[in-house]
Amino acid sequence: MSTARRLSEDIAASAPSFSFEFFPPKNDAGERALWTAIRELEPLHPTFVSVTYGAGGSTRDRTVRITERIATETTLRPMGHLTCVGQSRDDLRTVLGQYAAAGVRNILALRGDPVGGPGAPWTPHPGGLDHGDELVALVAGLGTFCVGAAAYPKGHRESSSLEADADVVVAKARAGAEFVVTDFFFLAEDYFALVERVRARGCEIPVVPGIMPITNLKQISRMAELSGHDVPPSVVSRLEPWADDPDGLRAEGTLVATELCDALLEGGAPGLHFYTLNRSTATRRIYESLAPLPVM
Ligand SMILES: Cc1cc2nc3c(=O)[nH]c(=O)nc-3n(C[C@H](O)[C@H](O)[C@H](O)COP(=O)(O)OP(=O)(O)OC[C@H]3O[C@@H](n4cnc5c(N)ncnc54)[C@H](O)[C@@H]3O)c2cc1C
């Protein structure tokens, strides 16, 4: 495992960086599928891989264990996710201690969704933190970790405006975040508009776009709904003709995602972060279909 450079430096130097996100599975079969995906994606030499922290902190031990295993048994550099949900400051420091003991040096610091799910009212833990930027500050203050945070090209569902959301990205950068990774989205213009709002505030933090491979229209629509936004009609109209043809839909979905990735990289995005859903095929197809990058 490369520990020479900070993750943020590698993201900046990779031009572009590639990274893959996994979630901690619930059972042995899921765990086998996860490790197959990890092993199949390892040869692509991603800049980092990350493991999500289940809603309400429900997967805390599994998340830390899998992140640790990635750190010790693979050539990959892991980033552990951490949320504030249902945890006091001391609880958060304990998890960070576990990550540090496991050799994990990169943390994605998140508030997390309310216990009632996205859209339910947010209530912080009485001894905990209220916003993502506070967790960024707590983690960065330890001096052990390179810290990333979340951003939302279409706006966070609780946010009053896109402008307020851009202020939040800047607050995270000021609190010590060295990069942000975005929620998934479908139109490159939404990503570039977010970057522009952040840059207009004098903040140069790298904004890594999050990419969701499309393999199933119903699933992707449900996930988009949870984040408070619909799949844009221009994307739906490309996928709908394949609604009864899973192979055709996967092929068109790959094309849609590849076109998005090409546009993002061409427009200067520092990398691509793939939400793999613990499957490697769709991500590999998109990766292999990307237009060759110009040699600098
Ligand atoms: C790349 C990525 C990875 C993710 N991984 C996970 C995961 O592993 N586990 C998980 O449970 N969830 C995960 N999420 C989802 C995330 O936890 C939710 O979207 C959550 O609702 C917001 O988290 P946040 O850190 O962006 O919160 P915040 O930055 O706190 O934002 C939440 C809301 O509060 C507002 N806000 C923020 N700061 C302030 C402030 N100082 N004052 C007033 N308002 C403020 C924001 O505008 C926003 O509307 C991920 C999201 C992304 C983009």
PDBQT file of the ligand as one rigid body, heavy atoms in Angstrom, charges set to zero:
ROOT
HETATM    1  C1  LIG A 301     -19.988  10.619  -1.588  1.00  0.00    +0.000 C 
HETATM    2  C2  LIG A 301     -21.047  10.355  -0.554  1.00  0.00    +0.000 A 
HETATM    3  C3  LIG A 301     -20.899   9.277   0.320  1.00  0.00    +0.000 A 
HETATM    4  C4  LIG A 301     -21.870   9.014   1.292  1.00  0.00    +0.000 A 
HETATM    5  N1  LIG A 301     -21.680   7.960   2.151  1.00  0.00    +0.000 NA
HETATM    6  C5  LIG A 301     -22.573   7.713   3.137  1.00  0.00    +0.000 A 
HETATM    7  C6  LIG A 301     -22.360   6.671   4.096  1.00  0.00    +0.000 A 
HETATM    8  O1  LIG A 301     -21.360   5.959   4.045  1.00  0.00    +0.000 OA
HETATM    9  N2  LIG A 301     -23.296   6.481   5.056  1.00  0.00    +0.000 N 
HETATM   10  C7  LIG A 301     -24.413   7.256   5.149  1.00  0.00    +0.000 A 
HETATM   11  O2  LIG A 301     -25.226   7.025   6.066  1.00  0.00    +0.000 OA
HETATM   12  N3  LIG A 301     -24.646   8.267   4.259  1.00  0.00    +0.000 NA
HETATM   13  C8  LIG A 301     -23.753   8.512   3.265  1.00  0.00    +0.000 A 
HETATM   14  N4  LIG A 301     -23.969   9.547   2.379  1.00  0.00    +0.000 N 
HETATM   15  C9  LIG A 301     -25.217  10.310   2.466  1.00  0.00    +0.000 C 
HETATM   16  C10 LIG A 301     -25.109  11.510   3.445  1.00  0.00    +0.000 C 
HETATM   17  O3  LIG A 301     -24.823  11.038   4.747  1.00  0.00    +0.000 OA
HETATM   18  C11 LIG A 301     -26.464  12.228   3.411  1.00  0.00    +0.000 C 
HETATM   19  O4  LIG A 301     -26.657  12.840   2.178  1.00  0.00    +0.000 OA
HETATM   20  C12 LIG A 301     -26.705  13.195   4.567  1.00  0.00    +0.000 C 
HETATM   21  O5  LIG A 301     -28.101  13.550   4.559  1.00  0.00    +0.000 OA
HETATM   22  C13 LIG A 301     -25.910  14.483   4.486  1.00  0.00    +0.000 C 
HETATM   23  O6  LIG A 301     -24.595  14.287   4.839  1.00  0.00    +0.000 OA
HETATM   24  P1  LIG A 301     -23.559  15.509   4.703  1.00  0.00    +0.000 P 
HETATM   25  O7  LIG A 301     -22.283  15.121   5.322  1.00  0.00    +0.000 OA
HETATM   26  O8  LIG A 301     -23.550  16.029   3.323  1.00  0.00    +0.000 OA
HETATM   27  O9  LIG A 301     -24.306  16.548   5.681  1.00  0.00    +0.000 OA
HETATM   28  P2  LIG A 301     -24.219  18.106   5.854  1.00  0.00    +0.000 P 
HETATM   29  O10 LIG A 301     -23.064  18.701   5.156  1.00  0.00    +0.000 OA
HETATM   30  O11 LIG A 301     -24.328  18.363   7.314  1.00  0.00    +0.000 OA
HETATM   31  O12 LIG A 301     -25.530  18.625   5.105  1.00  0.00    +0.000 OA
HETATM   32  C14 LIG A 301     -26.820  18.214   5.535  1.00  0.00    +0.000 C 
HETATM   33  C15 LIG A 301     -27.781  19.391   5.361  1.00  0.00    +0.000 C 
HETATM   34  O13 LIG A 301     -27.461  20.422   6.289  1.00  0.00    +0.000 OA
HETATM   35  C16 LIG A 301     -27.112  21.628   5.605  1.00  0.00    +0.000 C 
HETATM   36  N5  LIG A 301     -25.934  22.165   6.326  1.00  0.00    +0.000 N 
HETATM   37  C17 LIG A 301     -24.692  21.654   6.332  1.00  0.00    +0.000 A 
HETATM   38  N6  LIG A 301     -23.881  22.368   7.146  1.00  0.00    +0.000 NA
HETATM   39  C18 LIG A 301     -24.650  23.342   7.668  1.00  0.00    +0.000 A 
HETATM   40  C19 LIG A 301     -24.399  24.381   8.602  1.00  0.00    +0.000 A 
HETATM   41  N7  LIG A 301     -23.180  24.542   9.156  1.00  0.00    +0.000 N 
HETATM   42  N8  LIG A 301     -25.422  25.190   8.939  1.00  0.00    +0.000 NA
HETATM   43  C20 LIG A 301     -26.659  25.017   8.391  1.00  0.00    +0.000 A 
HETATM   44  N9  LIG A 301     -26.952  24.033   7.496  1.00  0.00    +0.000 NA
HETATM   45  C21 LIG A 301     -25.963  23.213   7.151  1.00  0.00    +0.000 A 
HETATM   46  C22 LIG A 301     -26.766  21.207   4.178  1.00  0.00    +0.000 C 
HETATM   47  O14 LIG A 301     -27.039  22.233   3.238  1.00  0.00    +0.000 OA
HETATM   48  C23 LIG A 301     -27.673  20.028   3.964  1.00  0.00    +0.000 C 
HETATM   49  O15 LIG A 301     -28.950  20.413   3.559  1.00  0.00    +0.000 OA
HETATM   50  C24 LIG A 301     -23.027   9.838   1.387  1.00  0.00    +0.000 A 
HETATM   51  C25 LIG A 301     -23.174  10.920   0.502  1.00  0.00    +0.000 A 
HETATM   52  C26 LIG A 301     -22.205  11.180  -0.461  1.00  0.00    +0.000 A 
HETATM   53  C27 LIG A 301     -22.380  12.316  -1.402  1.00  0.00    +0.000 C 
ENDROOT
TORSDOF 0
